[in-house]
Amino acid sequence: MKQFLLINWVLPAVFGLVWFSVWGGTALRWQMDGQVDIVAAIKSGGAVAGIWTFLQAIPFGSILIPVIIVTLIAAFSTTADTMSTTIAALCTKGARHDEEPALWQVAAAVKVFFLEKETKKDMVESEDLIEDQEGK
């Protein structure tokens, strides 16, 4: 029981605390010192633009950015595969763990497509609203 708590709760919590403290603290410090204008990047291009602006400013950023892109692709791919396998096992009668849950993968991809489309529309509307309020 101790090992379960340590591996699944304590270590991820400590890792998250250190990770967000280091990277978030660095971004906040650079913003306050005027070293990088992350807020302007977020206002002009969204949260993702703020992340890339931050990554471009760190040492070895040109090396780190491709590594991050590959890591994100791998993380999303493995997560999507395991989640679609879990959904298929829970929702399909008689499904085995080694069967390809293609139907669920296609359904998830269609859902993501439409959510992305709606999210972008909502983001554009939110940005317009913020710009209108700043103009007053």
Secondary structure, DSSP 8 states (H G I E B T S, - for coil): -HHHHIIIIIHHHHHHHHHHHHHHHHHHHHHHHTS--HHHHHHHH-HHHHHHHHHHHSTTHHHHHHHHHHHHHHHHHHHHHHHHHHHHHHHSTT--TTS--HHHHHHHHHHHHHHHHHHHHHHHHHHHHHHHHHH-
